[in-house]
Amino acid sequence: MKERMQKTLSQVNGCPKRNRSETEWYGGVQTFMWMCEDNIVEVPFDKEHLFEQILSPANLNRAYKAVMRNKGCGGIDKMSCEHLLPWLLTNKDELIRSLMDGSYRSDPVKRVAIPKDNGKMRLLGIPTVVDRLVRQAINQVLTPIYENQFSKTSYGFRPRRGCHDALRGVQRIINEGYIYHLANMKRLLLVTDEWLRRRIRMCIWKAWKKVKTKVANLIRFGINKYKAYEWGNTRKGYWRIADSYILHRAITNEHLCRAGYATLMGAYLEWHPK
């Protein structure tokens, strides 16, 4: 069953026009309908129909204006922002069709190196203007949805928020009299370290794979031959073996420390020795 998207206008007379980058339409009177052979079903603009919202003329028009406002260099196709409108006038229908049927593919980004203040270079990826238009259209619909899920004190990668806003937020909290210090969390760190050590032992035991490798390594770590053979041939699970006395004797915490596996408790004591 083939489906297509059709716009319908009602009460056109007297409705104000809105600016668009391409064709004009009448604000407040446009709806979208899915036409399936002999029946017509209205598509409401809600979370279940995000794709229809993304491809709506109003949203695409906003995305076009945002791309033009941000300007920027062209991507690997060398198309500048000034050439975007003529391209859309010719290829708009094909672009929307490719997005609807899933055949749309983004172009590779153009790699550009710009100098940093410390003398090094920063690599940037510059998408094509068409890809920027599509991404902007998606962002405009999804951002209002997931933004509501963030905490008001979250500043990372959010619209109109950045590092300076986070610093101002911290300063405001300090001015209100709140003081931060390292909490007494020794018990939590000890329990977490114990779990991590067990996990590491499990990974080591699993990496030994073959029975003869397990037996040989257990003997090398000081386990007598009879016990090494017994545990090397065991059918117990990896996680259970990791907590066995045999691996605790063979792979001690001192061995793990010498191998470079740091502990949370050790790092904590460096900051809070008391």
C-alpha positions in Angstrom: 0.0 0.0 0.0 1.5 3.3 -1.1 1.2 6.3 1.2 1.9 9.9 0.5 1.7 13.2 2.4 -0.7 15.9 1.3 -1.4 19.3 2.8 -4.9 20.6 2.9 -6.1 24.2 3.4 -9.2 25.3 5.1 -10.7 28.8 5.5 -7.9 30.3 3.4 -9.6 33.7 2.9 -8.6 36.2 5.5 -5.7 34.2 6.9 -2.3 36.0 7.2 0.6 34.9 5.1 3.9 33.9 6.6 7.4 34.3 5.1 8.9 31.2 3.6 12.2 30.5 1.9 10.3 28.9 -1.0 6.5 28.8 -1.7 4.1 30.8 0.5 1.5 29.2 2.7 -1.3 30.4 5.0 -0.4 30.4 8.7 -2.6 28.5 11.1 -4.6 26.6 8.5 -2.3 23.8 7.4 -2.8 20.2 8.4 -1.2 17.0 7.2 -3.2 13.9 6.1 -2.0 10.4 5.4 -3.9 9.1 2.3 -4.2 5.4 2.1 -6.2 4.4 -1.0 -9.8 5.1 -0.1 -9.4 6.5 3.4 -7.9 9.7 4.8 -6.4 9.9 8.3 -5.4 13.1 9.9 -1.9 13.1 11.5 -1.8 15.0 14.8 1.4 16.8 15.7 2.5 14.8 18.8 5.4 12.6 19.9 4.1 9.7 17.9 4.4 11.6 14.6 7.8 13.3 15.0 8.8 12.6 11.4 5.8 14.5 10.0 6.7 17.4 12.2 10.3 17.4 11.0 9.2 17.5 7.4 6.5 20.1 7.8 7.0 23.2 5.7 7.1 25.5 8.7 9.9 23.5 10.4 11.9 23.1 7.2 11.6 26.9 6.7 12.8 27.6 10.2 15.8 25.2 9.6 16.6 27.0 6.3 16.6 30.4 8.1 18.8 29.0 10.9 21.4 27.7 8.4 21.5 31.0 6.6 21.8 32.9 9.8 24.7 30.8 11.0 26.4 31.0 7.7 29.6 29.0 7.7 31.8 27.4 5.0 30.6 24.8 2.5 31.3 21.1 2.9 32.9 18.7 0.6 30.5 19.5 -2.2 31.7 23.2 -2.0 28.0 24.4 -1.9 27.8 27.7 0.0 24.8 29.0 2.0 24.0 31.3 -0.9 23.5 28.4 -3.2 21.2 26.5 -0.9 18.0 28.2 -1.9 18.5 27.6 -5.7 19.4 24.0 -4.9 16.2 23.6 -2.8 14.0 25.1 -5.5 15.2 22.3 -7.8 15.7 19.4 -5.4 13.3 20.0 -2.5 10.9 17.3 -3.5 13.6 14.7 -4.1 15.2 15.6 -0.7 11.9 15.1 1.2 11.2 11.9 -0.7 14.6 10.5 0.2 14.1 11.3 3.8 10.7 9.7 3.8 11.8 6.4 2.2 15.0 6.2 4.2 17.3 6.5 1.2 18.8 9.8 2.4 22.5 9.5 3.3 24.6 12.3 4.8 27.8 13.3 3.0 31.2 12.9 4.7 32.3 15.9 6.6 35.1 18.2 5.5 38.1 18.1 7.8 39.6 21.5 8.6 42.4 22.2 11.0 42.3 25.6 12.9 45.0 26.9 15.2 44.4 26.9 19.0 45.8 29.4 21.5 48.4 27.0 22.7 49.9 26.6 19.2 48.3 23.3 18.5 45.7 22.6 15.9 42.0 21.7 16.4 40.3 19.5 13.9 36.8 20.5 12.8 34.3 18.6 10.7 32.2 20.8 8.4 29.0 19.1 7.0 27.4 20.2 3.7 24.8 22.9 3.9 22.1 20.4 2.9 23.1 18.1 5.8 23.1 21.1 8.1 19.6 21.9 7.0 18.3 18.3 7.7 20.1 18.2 11.1 18.7 21.6 12.1 15.2 20.5 11.2 15.5 17.3 13.3 17.1 19.3 16.2 14.2 21.9 16.2 11.6 19.1 16.8 13.6 16.9 19.2 15.1 19.6 21.4 11.9 20.8 23.1 11.1 17.2 23.9 14.3 16.0 25.6 15.2 19.5 27.1 12.3 19.1 29.6 14.0 15.9 30.9 17.2 17.8 32.0 17.8 19.3 35.4 17.8 23.0 35.6 21.4 22.8 37.0 22.6 20.9 33.9 24.7 23.0 31.6 26.5 20.5 29.3 25.7 20.8 25.5 22.4 22.6 26.0 20.9 25.5 24.1 22.0 28.9 25.4 24.0 27.3 28.2 27.8 26.8 28.5 30.8 26.8 30.8 30.4 30.4 31.9 26.8 29.8 32.8 27.8 26.8 35.0 30.5 28.9 36.7 28.0 31.7 37.4 25.6 29.0 38.8 28.3 27.7 41.1 29.2 31.2 42.3 25.6 31.9 43.0 25.3 28.8 45.2 28.5 29.7 47.1 27.2 33.2 47.7 24.0 31.7 49.2 26.2 30.1 51.8 26.6 26.5 50.6 30.0 24.9 51.2 31.3 21.8 49.5 33.9 19.4 50.9 34.9 15.8 50.4 32.4 13.5 52.0 33.3 10.5 54.2 32.7 7.8 51.8 35.3 5.2 52.8 32.8 2.3 53.1 31.3 3.0 49.7 34.8 3.0 48.1 35.9 -0.2 49.9 32.8 -2.0 48.6 33.2 -0.6 45.1 36.9 -1.6 45.1 36.1 -5.1 46.2 33.6 -5.5 43.3 36.1 -4.1 40.8 38.8 -6.4 42.0 36.5 -9.4 41.6 35.6 -8.2 38.1 39.3 -7.9 37.2 40.0 -11.4 38.5 37.1 -12.7 36.4 38.5 -11.0 33.3 42.0 -12.5 34.0 40.6 -16.0 34.6 38.5 -15.8 31.4 41.5 -14.6 29.4 43.5 -17.7 30.4 40.9 -19.7 28.4 42.5 -23.2 28.1 42.7 -25.6 31.1 46.4 -26.1 30.8 47.0 -22.3 30.8 44.9 -21.9 34.0 46.7 -24.8 35.7 50.1 -23.4 34.7 49.4 -19.9 35.8 47.9 -21.0 39.2 51.1 -23.0 39.8 53.2 -20.1 38.8 51.3 -17.9 41.4 52.1 -20.4 44.2 49.1 -22.8 44.2 50.1 -26.5 44.7 49.7 -28.8 41.6 46.7 -30.7 43.0 44.7 -27.6 43.7 45.8 -26.0 40.5 44.6 -29.0 38.5 41.3 -29.2 40.5 40.4 -25.5 39.9 41.8 -25.4 36.4 39.3 -28.1 35.4 36.3 -26.7 37.4 33.0 -26.0 35.7 32.0 -23.2 37.9 31.1 -19.9 36.3 33.6 -17.1 35.8 32.0 -14.7 38.3 31.8 -17.4 41.0 35.5 -18.4 40.4 36.5 -14.7 40.7 35.4 -14.7 44.3 37.0 -18.0 45.2 39.8 -18.2 47.8 42.0 -19.9 45.1 42.0 -16.7 42.9 42.3 -14.5 45.9 45.5 -16.4 46.8 46.8 -16.5 43.3 45.9 -13.0 42.2 46.3 -10.9 45.3 45.5 -7.2 45.6 49.2 -6.5 45.8 49.6 -8.3 42.4 46.9 -6.1 40.9 48.4 -2.9 42.3 51.8 -3.8 40.9 50.1 -4.5 37.5 48.8 -0.9 37.5 45.3 -1.4 38.7 44.7 1.6 41.0 42.0 1.7 43.7 39.3 4.2 44.4 40.3 4.1 48.1 43.9 4.9 47.3 42.9 7.9 45.2 40.5 9.1 48.0 43.2 8.9 50.6 45.5 11.1 48.5 42.9 13.8 48.7 41.6 13.1 52.2 44.3 11.4 54.2 42.6 11.7 57.5 
